[in-house]
Structure formats: C-alpha cells, structure tokens
Amino acid sequence: MSKKYVWFVSCVVFLSSCGGGGSSNPASTGVFVDSPVINIGYRTETQNGFTNSRGEFKYYPGETVTFFIGALEFPSVLADERITPLDMAETDDVFHPMVVNIARLLQTLDKDGDPSNGITISDGARSHATQLDFNLPILTFAIAARALITNGGQDAAVSELISVAKAALHLLSQVLLSELLESAPSFDTFIIGSWRGSNDDRDFELLSVFEDGHYIHAVTGDLGLNEAPGMEWGTVNLNQQGFGLTTQDFDSNGSAGLSGPYIGESPPWIFQPSSTPTVVPSGSVSEGAVIFSKIQSEGLLGTWVSATTDAELLSVSFFEDSTYFYAIIDRNDQTLMSGMELGTYSRDNSTGLLTVTQTFDNNASAGFTNFVGFGAPNLFVQVSGDALTLTMDHDGDEVIDETIEFVRQ
C-alpha cells in the first residue's frame, strides 16, 4: 500500500480584513476556501457580488453570507475571514455528507479541472444551475447533481463527480493550509531545501526541492505495491496550496514519490501546519504516514549540486547521522549508469579525506563505488561557505586526477 505523506509546513493563505461594523467603515474581507473559490456569487445583508481571483468576498461583522451559483444556493453561514464547507455543515468532519456533497460539487465544477490552483466557477454553470439539497445521501446527491456538472462549463467534459476520497483529501489539505499563521513564510519559499522522511517501513526517504523548480525524490525499504527502491528527478509546480503538477525526466522508483499513479493530477500529499519544521502526525490523516523533517544545511551538511559536469544531474547530500546520498543522471555517457547510492561517511577535518561505505547502489560504478574498501583511491571534500570541492586520486599516486565543483542547494 502506498504511504500517505504528511508535512507540517509553515505557510499561509493570506486573509485580509478591515475594521468595520457600520456603513461609515470599510467592509471586511473574507475568503471562501476549498481552494479559494473564484467567481461564485455571494450576498450578505449589505454586500453582494462575485468572489475575486483570491476567492475573496466583502462583509460586515455579524452579517450572514450566502454563496450561490445561479439558482443554486449553498447553506448560509455567519460571515467570517474564512468560510469552508465545514462551516456550512457546522461540523469538523470532512466526511460529513453535506461537506462531501459541497466539496465534490465545487471541485468537479472547477473550470480547468485542477483545484490545486483555485476553483473557478464558469459563467456557463450559472445558467444551468438549479437548487440541490446538500443534505441528500452522498450517492443520491451525485445523481441529482449530474445535470449541472455535465453542463458546468468546464474546459474538459465531465460526466460524474470526483471521488469522495479525493474531494475530502483536497478539502482537508486546503483547510489546514488556510489555518496557518499569517506571519509564516509562503509554502513555495519554505519547501525549498531537502527533507528526510521517517516511517517504520522506509529505510531511507529524501525529497529535495530546488529554487529552479526541479526536485529529487529517493526511497528504499519495504515499499508498497508498484513502488521500487530508486529515485526520480523532475520538475514540480509550487503554489500556495502545496504541490501542483509534476513532470519526471527520470523515474526509477515506480509509483513512489511525486509521480505515482495519478498522471496529469497534482500529487495528493497532505500539508499540515506547525510552528516548527518537524512533522508530527495528527489524527487519521497520519495513519501509515511518512513524516518529513528538513535537514540541516551548514558546513558539509546539506544537499549539493554540480554544474561543472556534463551530467543532467549530479548531486550529493550529507546528513548529520553520517549517511550520504548520491544521485547521478547522465544518459549521454554509456560508461555510467544513472541512479542513486546510499552509504555512510566520515571525514578527516584536517585533510578533507572522505571515507565511505555503501548500503544501497543502483548506479553501478558511478558515484563513490570505486572509493569503498581497504586500499581504495583517495577522495577529498573541502567546503568553503556555499561551495564544495570534490577531488579524486583515482590511481593512488597522490596526484589529483579529477575535480568537481558543487554549490549548496
């Protein structure tokens, strides 16, 4: 079974509100969240209009807000800085039938079919909308909503509501994100760096996200169905809601990581709020979870990438527990095998001599393989700020034969 991924990240959906309470004061600003719901109608006792590109609406404290799509009205609720389907159903249960019905409908009506970048209600949906009973059982509601979703103005034709599990998972992730402290950094800034995963079934798991949008995911251990020990290298779209769509330029870990079985969809990784980078599971979401913590990045420790070779990717990470991770993708050099290796290391602080052992290796002779064992050639590492120099004496004659420069990520 594939693991769920739970992160505690300090990011925020910014909600702006102004003082108010009377016609002489500016109205407050709230947001309708299941991702921000864009272009949905709303009205209060004094305000009306359509939510903007951030899902925002105007209200005065104490007013009731009603959201609507044409003739379809959603349950009214006391206006606040953040409104969710949970508020409309007066529950904390994302699997409450009314919550599920609202979330499935909104996410299915999303114009571009990708709710991770916001849910946009098309103008065409308004002309086909009729009133629905959100208290209906889930299966009955799905039948009742079919006429609307098939004529909802989406970019691609839709014939049925998205699954209950997918809708609930997405709603939960968005609600958790919207509850983060306003002073926290944005997700796409916070997530940059390298993270180690922890789970009883995983011997090793790493996710590195780079500023240019590339990422590395690597995993070994007792993996789930269709997952394999190995790594993937690709690009990931970062947005305020977490991970968007991904592409993989190299993938040897099967359905593990950010590729998985959900081609053309955002990876369903859950992000949970925390005041620290360390992740702590919470409730049923954490069952079977892989918990990630950001790794230290100072001195030798951290993730390094080289731009001085012809390889598509050459990266090495050193961890505080004396383990290392090495990744290479070089499909133009037939003498090398693209892949990853793991091992342990020790370093002589005076000479920079690096001594390594290997615990996993699927990149053949690439990496540190030839430097393992008694009598192996010498391998040196020197660090200066955010620059790392790796030098190699391949033939043991005490003359450096190869030098590779790395920069800190």
N, C-alpha and C positions, 0 to 999 in steps of 0.2 A: 504494500500500500504506500502511495506517495505521502511524504510528510507534508504537513502544513508548515508554513513559515510565518513566524510571529516576530515582529520587531517592535521595540519601543524606540520611537524617534521623536526628537524634539522639533516638530514642525507645526505649522499653524495655517488655518484658514482665517484670514483676517476679516473681522466683522467690525464695521464702524457704526457707532451710534452717537447721536447728539442729544443734548438735553432737550426736554420737551414736556408737553402735557397741556398745551393750550395753543390756540391759533396764532399767538404772538411769538411762539418759539418754533424753531425748525423741527421738522419731523425726524424721528429716529429711523435708523436703517437696520433692517433685519435681512436674513438670507434663508431661503428655502433649500434644505440640504437633503439630497440623495445623489451625490454630487450636486453642486449648485444647479437648480432647475431654472432654465433660461426660457424666457418668452412664454411663461404661463401667466394667465390673468390673476389679479388679486384685487380685493376691495376690503376696506375697513370702514368704520363709521365716517371717516373724513378723507380717506385716501383711496385711490384706485389707479390701475394701470397694468403694465406687464413687467415682470421681473427682467432686470437687465442682464448683461453678459456675465455678471458675477452672481446671478441668482438673487439679487437684492430687491427689496420692496420697502415702501415707506409706511410708517405707522406712528401713532402717538401711544405712549404707555397707557395701559388699561383698555385699549381697543381690542376687538376681535377681528381676526383676519380670515378671509375665505379665499382659497385658491380655486381656480376654475379653468377648464378648457372648453370653450363654447358653452353648451348647455350642461356640461358635466361639472358638478361641484364636488370638491373634496370636503371632508368634515372640517367645520370651523374650529378655530383654536385661538386661545389668547395670544395676541401678537407679542413677539419677543425677538431678541437678537438672532436667535437660531430656531427655525421650525423644521421638524422632521416628521416622517410618517409615524414615528413612535409617539410624538406629542399628539397627533391626531387620534391615535387609538388609546391614549392615556395608559401606556404600558412601557416597560423596559425590555420586552420580549420581541426580538426581531422575527420570531416565527409565529407571532400572533397573527391570526388570519387576516385581520384588517391591515396590519402592517405589510404582510406579504402581498396582499392584493394591490395596495398602493404602490409598493416598490416595484413589483413586476410590471405594472402598467406603465409607470413613468419610465423605467429603463427600456422597456420594449418600444415606447414611442420616441425614444431619443433619435434625432434625425440622422446622425451619422453612425449609429449603432455602437458607439464606443463611449459608455457613460463615464469612463475614467477622465475624460476631458470636459465633463459637464454634460447635463441632459438638456438638450434643446428641443422644445416643442415646436413643431412646424405650424405655420398658419393653416395648412390644409387640415390638420387634426381638428381644429375648432369647428369647421363646417360639417364634420361627420360625427361629432361627439354628442351622445345622449346620456342622460343620467344613468349611473350604475350604482348598485347597492354594495358598498365596500364591506358590509357585514356578511355577505354571502360566503358559504364554504369555499375553500380555495378552488376546488375543481369546478364548482358551479360558476364561480366568478370568471374563470378562464374561458368558459363557453360564452358567457354573457358579453365579455369584452372583445370577442373575436371580430365583430364588425368594425369596431373602432380601430383596432391595431392593424387590420388589413387595409384600412383607408387612412392611416395616420400620417401620410406624407413623408415617410422615411426614405432615405436615399436608396435602400435596398428593400425589396419586397419582404414582408413579414407575414407569417401565417399563424403563429402561436406565440403566447407569452414566453419569456425566457424562464428558465427553470427556477424553482423555489430556492434551491441551494445557492445558485449563482446570485439571485437577487438579494437574498439575506446576507451573503458574504460581502457583496459590494456595499450594501447599506451599512453594515456593521463597520466596515473599514472607513467609510466616509463620516459616520457619526463620531467615531473615535478620533479621526483627524480633526474634526471641527471643534472638539472639546479641548484642544491643546492650548497652552498658554500663549497669549499674544506676544510675549517677549521672546519666544523661542525662535530659532533660525528657521528659514524655509526648508522644506524637505530636500529640494534639489541641491541645496548647499550642504545640508547636514549629512546626506547619504554619501557624499564623495569621500572615498577612502576605502580601507579594507576592513572586513568584518569576518570573525571566526564564528562558525556555527557549533552548537553543542546539543547533542542528543545521544541517548544510550546506544542507538543503532549506528551512529556515524563515528568512524574512526577519525575522519577529518572532513571539514567543510569550510570553504572560503568563498566570499563574494567580494570582489574589488570593483569599485565603480570609479571611473576616471572623469576628469573635467570635460574631456572631448566627447563624452557620450559612450565610450567603449566600456565594456565590463568583462571580467573573468569570473566564471563560476567553476569550482572544482570540488569533487566529493569522492570519498572512499568509505567502505564499510558495508554493513548489512543493509542493502538498498531495497527499494520497493520494486514492484512489477514494472518492467521495461526501463528501469534505471540501471546505470552501469557506472563503475568507477572510471573517472575520467574528468575532462574539463570541457568547457565551452567558452568561446570568445566571440563577442558580437557587439551590437550597439543596443542601447535601451533609451527610450524616451522618458525623461523625468518630468513630472508635473506635480502640482500641489497635492494631488490625490495619491501620489506614490509612483509605481512603475506603470508606464504606458506600453505601447507596442515594442517588441524587440525583434532584432534580426540576428541570425547566427552565421558567422563566417567560418566557424569551426565548431564541431559539436561531437564529442566522443563519450558523453555521459548519458546518452539515451534521453529519457523523458525527465531526468532530474534537472534542476536549475531553473532558468527563466524560459527555456524553450518549451519543454513539456508537451502535452498532447493538445494544447489549445492554440493551434495555428491561427494567426490573424486576430488573436484576442490578447488583452493585457494579462500578464501573469497574476493569478489570484493569490498574491501574498498579502497577508494582513499586517498592517502597521498600527501599533498601539502606542499611546502616549506615555512618556516617562520623563522625569526630571534628570535622568542620567542616561548615558549611552547603553548601559547594561540592560538587557531584556529580562523581564520577569513575566512568566505566563499568567494569564488571568482567565479563569472560568473555562468553559467548554472549548473556547477558541484554541487553547493551548494544548489540547489533547493530541499527543503524538507530534508536538511542535518541535521545530528546530529553532533554538534560541540563539540569537546572534549578539555579539558584543564587538565593539570597534577595537581594533588592535592598536597598540602603542606605535607611534611613528616618531622616533627620535634616535639620534645616533645611528647605529647599524639597523635598528629595528624598523620595520615597516615594509612597504612594497616599493620596488624599484623597477623602472622600465628603461630599456636601452633604445637609443635612436642612432647608434653608431654601427649597427649591423644591417645586413640586407634582409633579415628576417621580418616577417609580418608582425611578429610579436616575440619579444624576448624579455621575460620578467622574472624577478626573483623576490621572494618575501622572506624576511627573517622575523621570527616570533620570540617573545620573551621566554617561552618554555624550551628554548634551544632547538626548535624544529624549524625547518625551512621548506619552502615550496618553490619549485622552478617550473616555468612554463615556456614552451617554445612552439612557434608555428612558422615553419619555413618550408613551404611546399615546392620551392624552386631548387632547393639543394637536395639531390637524391641521396646524399650520404647521411642525411639527418632524418629522424622520424619526429614529426610534430606530436606533441603531447606534454605530459607533466611528470614530475617526480617529487617525492616527499622524502625527507630524511631528518637526521639530527646534525647539529653542527657545534663546533667550539672554535673559538678564535683567540689567537695569541695577540693580546693588546699591544705588545711592543713591536712585533714584526708584521702583524696582519695575517699570519698564516692561518688558513681556514682548514679545519679537519672535518670531514663529513662521513656519515653513514647513510644508507638508503633503506627506506621501508616500503616504498612503492615506486615503480618506474615503468612507464609505458612510452617513453620517448627514446628507447634503445640507447645508443652511445652518446646522444646529445646530453647537454647539461653537465652534471658533476660526476657522471658514471665513472669516467676514467681516473678520477681523483680519489676513489674509495679504496681503502685497504692498505696493508703494510707495503712500503716501498713505492707507493703511488707518487706521481709527479706533484709538484708543489702548486698550491692555489692560494692566492693572496687577495685580501679585500682591504681597501682603505676608504675611509669616509671623511668627507670634508663638507660640513653643512648638509645641503641637499644634493650633493654629488657623491656617487660611489664609483670607485675604480676597481675592476676585477682583472687581475693579471695572472697569467698561467705560464708555468715552466713545464712544457709537455714532455721534454726528453730528460729532465733531471740534471741538466748541465749548469744550473744556477743562472741561466740567461732567460729572461722573459721572452716567450715566443708569441704571446697574444695578449692584447689589452682590450677590454670592453668597458665603455663608459655608461653609467646609468644615472638617471635622475629620480628623485623621490616623487612618489605619487600621493 
